[in-house]
């Protein structure tokens, strides 16, 4: 449990890293009683004390973070999902990318690869430093969800993405991804 003067009981953390400076970073979301979700990133000192807590409020979206990486520059890159807020009648989602410095200042936010549903469930950094995520993609309400992988660089530019469909009658998704020794991926 992360304790501090501004924490709430409805915070959820989905990923944690120990950075090169031995500080601990975690990402997830804060869940509001209004059914709104907001991205949440915290920094803890090496002995576990709260250094800062960053909750990003974007009224047009519900957003969650599921993976966090330290970049070489050394900023923090978080990956998650950005989807319509509950009063919006149009269903959509994006892959959400948030980059912060180690003081908690927001450098940039990007929403890439719009779909009806697209989710990055697990991400890794590949051998060349790009982020590769596995999950699922659904173009619109009429289609069934397919397995999906996406590769993007640390600036949030999409390198490639691929929908993988084995069977049109069932939902497919990749919950985990790992790098294979031949440069490919295990899904």
N, C-alpha and C positions, 0 to 999 in steps of 0.2 A: 504494500500500500504506500502510495506517495502522499505525504502529509505536508501541508503548508497553509498559510492564511487564506489562499484563494482557491483551494481545491474543493470539489463538490463530490457528493456521494455517487453521482451517476457518470463518473469518468471510466472509460475503458481503454486499456492499452493493449495493442496488438503486436508490437515489435519493440525490441530494445537492442542497443549496441553499446559497446565500450569503445570510445573514440581513441585516437592516438594520444591525446593528452590525458587519458585515463578517466575523463568525465563520462557519465552515462547519459544517453539520450533515449527517450521512449516516445512512441507516437501511437495515436489512437483517435478517440473522439470523446466529446462531452455530449451526453444525451440530455436534452431538455424535456421537461414535462409537457411541452407543446408538441412533442414528437419530432422536434428539430434536432439534427446532429451537426456538430461543429468540429472541425479538425483540431487536434490537441497535440502539442509537442512539449515535452519537459526536458530540462537538463538537471542532472543531479551531480553533485561533487563526487569524487572517488569514495568518500566515506558515506554516501547516500543521502546527503542533505540537499533539499530543493534549492537550486540556483535560480532558475526561472521557469515559468509556465506560460506558454503561448497558446491561446485559444483564438482561432481565426473565425470571425463572424462574417458570413456572406449571406445576406437575407434571401437572395434569389435561389440558393441551393441548399440541399442537405449534403453534407460531406463527411467522409471518414478517411482515416489513414491506416494502412495495413503494413507498410514496410518502410524502413528507414536505413539510410546509408550515409557514411561520411565520404565526401568527395575529396580529391587530392588538394583542392585549393584553400583551406579545408572547410568547405561549407557542408551543410546537412541537407540531404535530399530525401523527401518523403513522398511516397506513392500511395494512392488510394483511389477513391471514387467520388465523383461529384454528380448528383442527380437532382431532378426537379424537386422543389419544395412542395409540401403536401397540398397547397391551395392551387398549384399550377395544373391545369387539366391535361397538359401535354407530357407524356412520359418520355424521358430521355436520360441518358447517363454519359459521362465522360470518364476517362482516366484522369485523375487529379495528380498534378506534380507541384510540390511546394519546396522552395529552396530558401534556407535561412542561414545567416552567419552564426558563429558560435556564441554570440551575445543574445540571440533570439530575434534579431531584426530580420524582417521579411525581405528577401532579395527579389523574388519573383514567384508568380503562380501561373501555371498553364493548365488548361483543360484540353486534352487531345483525344482524338478518335471517338467521335460522337456515335452513339447507337441507342437502340431502345434499352438494351441492357448490355453493359460490358463490365466485367469485373476482373481485376487482377488479384488473384488469391494468394500468390506467392511469387516473389521476385528474387533474382540473383544478379550479381555483377559478373559479367563474362570476362574472358581473358583479355579483351581489348578495353575494358572499362565501361562498356555499355550496360544498361539495365535490361534484363530479359524477364518478362513476367508470363506466367501461365494463369489461365482462368477460363472465362467463357464469354461468348459474344452472341447477341441476338439482335438482328437488324431492325425488326419491328414485331408487332404483336402477332402477326400471322405465322411467323417462323418459330421453330423450336430452337432452343439455345444449343450452340455448338462449342466444342473445345476451341481455345484460342491462345495464341502466343504473340507477344509484341516485344519489339526490340527498339529502344530509344537511347539517345546519348544523354549525358549529364546536363545538357542545355534544354532537354525536353523535346528535341527534334526526333520524329519517328524515323528509324532506319528501315524497318520492315515490320509487317504484321502478317499473320497467317491464321485463317480459320481452318480448323480440322474437323471434318464431318465424316463420321463412320456410319451413322445410322440416322435416317431422317425421322424415325418414329420415337426417339428418346432424347432427353436432354443429356448433353455431354459437357464436361468441364474438367479442367486440370487443377487439382488442389495443391500440387507441389511441383517444383521444377528443380533440377540440378544439372550441372555441367558434366558432360561425358568427356572422357579422355581424348576422343577424336574430334572435339570441337562442337559436337552436337549437344542435344539436351535430352535428359530423361524426364518424362512427364507422367 
